[in-house]
Amino acid sequence: MGRAFEYRRAAKEKRWDKMSKIFPKLAKSITVAAKEGGPDPDLNPKLRTAILAAKAQNMPKDNIEAAIKRASGKDAQDIKEVNYEGKAPHGTLIFVECATDNPTRTVANVKAHFNKCGGQVLQNGSLEFMFSRKAVFEFPKPDMDLDELELTLIDSGLEELEEHEGNVYVYGDYTSFGSLSHALEELGIEPSKASLQRIPNNPITLSEEQMVEVEKLIDRLEDDDDVQAVYTNIA
């Protein structure tokens, strides 16, 4: 147990070291979204999502605007979004979202990460029914009754609202991101986090030692410059 604790502490410190990679990944998401749906976040829910995620990480406004402008440049034309699905030890399922200008390089790297950590890449679509794609918002508990807030948001696509340690979490289908975001804005609520996430339908629980083994793969994937997000079925 001591070795497991030390590894998890080292892993936590390593995640702080990854902060230098967060802005480039966020910028890539913004550029791809602007290229696909246009530079106006009011008319492009995907771009609005990417911008909110960037603001939640304190990304400077100039960086955000530069990423949007790059969408019309030559460099953005080759960036594609690709997803990979795989399994890791102990029944762990992993969904990897990437943005890359070289899918051949990316798939080779992702396969290498899985292989070196005792996992394997699966055929795309294998995990289709294992995860649900959700719009997720997080914000400090507002000065209003949560039951009232829940009733107000239902018409905008709210599926679930919960409170935990002073924060409120709002969940809806991913297609409701725009309407929920607009409803919160109308209520004067500014989310500290807003994103599209893949939520496991049947989450599993791992022991401390098992988590150590699986986190080695997660760390490798998150360190990859082409990887935008990593989702697992771990509770």
Rosetta blueprint (number, residue, H / E / L):
1 M L
2 G H
3 R H
4 A H
5 F H
6 E H
7 Y H
8 R H
9 R H
10 A H
11 A H
12 K H
13 E H
14 K H
15 R H
16 W H
17 D H
18 K L
19 M H
20 S H
21 K H
22 I H
23 F H
24 P H
25 K H
26 L H
27 A H
28 K H
29 S H
30 I H
31 T H
32 V H
33 A H
34 A H
35 K H
36 E H
37 G H
38 G L
39 P L
40 D L
41 P L
42 D L
43 L L
44 N L
45 P H
46 K H
47 L H
48 R H
49 T H
50 A H
51 I H
52 L H
53 A H
54 A H
55 K H
56 A H
57 Q L
58 N L
59 M L
60 P L
61 K H
62 D H
63 N H
64 I H
65 E H
66 A H
67 A H
68 I H
69 K H
70 R H
71 A H
72 S H
73 G L
74 K H
75 D H
76 A H
77 Q H
78 D H
79 I L
80 K E
81 E E
82 V E
83 N E
84 Y E
85 E E
86 G E
87 K E
88 A E
89 P H
90 H H
91 G H
92 T E
93 L E
94 I E
95 F E
96 V E
97 E E
98 C E
99 A E
100 T E
101 D L
102 N L
103 P H
104 T H
105 R H
106 T H
107 V H
108 A H
109 N H
110 V H
111 K H
112 A H
113 H H
114 F H
115 N H
116 K H
117 C L
118 G L
119 G L
120 Q E
121 V E
122 L E
123 Q L
124 N L
125 G L
126 S L
127 L L
128 E L
129 F L
130 M L
131 F E
132 S E
133 R E
134 K E
135 A E
136 V E
137 F E
138 E E
139 F E
140 P E
141 K L
142 P L
143 D L
144 M L
145 D L
146 L H
147 D H
148 E H
149 L H
150 E H
151 L H
152 T H
153 L H
154 I H
155 D L
156 S L
157 G L
158 L E
159 E E
160 E E
161 L E
162 E E
163 E E
164 H E
165 E L
166 G L
167 N E
168 V E
169 Y E
170 V E
171 Y E
172 G E
173 D E
174 Y H
175 T H
176 S H
177 F H
178 G H
179 S H
180 L H
181 S H
182 H H
183 A H
184 L H
185 E H
186 E H
187 L L
188 G L
189 I L
190 E L
191 P L
192 S L
193 K E
194 A E
195 S E
196 L E
197 Q E
198 R E
199 I E
200 P E
201 N L
202 N L
203 P L
204 I E
205 T L
206 L L
207 S L
208 E H
209 E H
210 Q H
211 M H
212 V H
213 E H
214 V H
215 E H
216 K H
217 L H
218 I H
219 D H
220 R H
221 L H
222 E H
223 D H
224 D L
225 D L
226 D L
227 V E
228 Q E
229 A E
230 V E
231 Y E
232 T E
233 N L
234 I E
235 A L
